[in-house]
């Protein structure tokens, strides 16, 4: 749902930071792994300067996380209700919500209980 309406809002300050880091890739960034700026750069090169395009990979990764959670619940013997509960908990839990607010340039938003 967030991916469908994310084009209505402009860039977040963290997204500017990832785009700038992607233009100067290095393994020396202490606040993020090297893959993060490279993914941002690849999305910029493939799809151009678009907010929706920049948010495509994180949206797909979050959806894949929800799917894998349901598959793990199935592998552990959970029925349909257990799979739905596990997937729903991950979909609305702190991980997808926190990935948009807890970022290196904004450490004040990462304190426990605020994500």
Secondary structure, DSSP 8 states (H G I E B T S, - for coil): -HHHHGGGS---HHHHHHHHHHHT--S--SSS-HHHHHHHHHHHHHH-S-HHHHTHHHHHHHHHHHHHHHHHHHHTT--HHHHHHHHHHHHHSHHHHHHHH--GGGGGGGSTT--
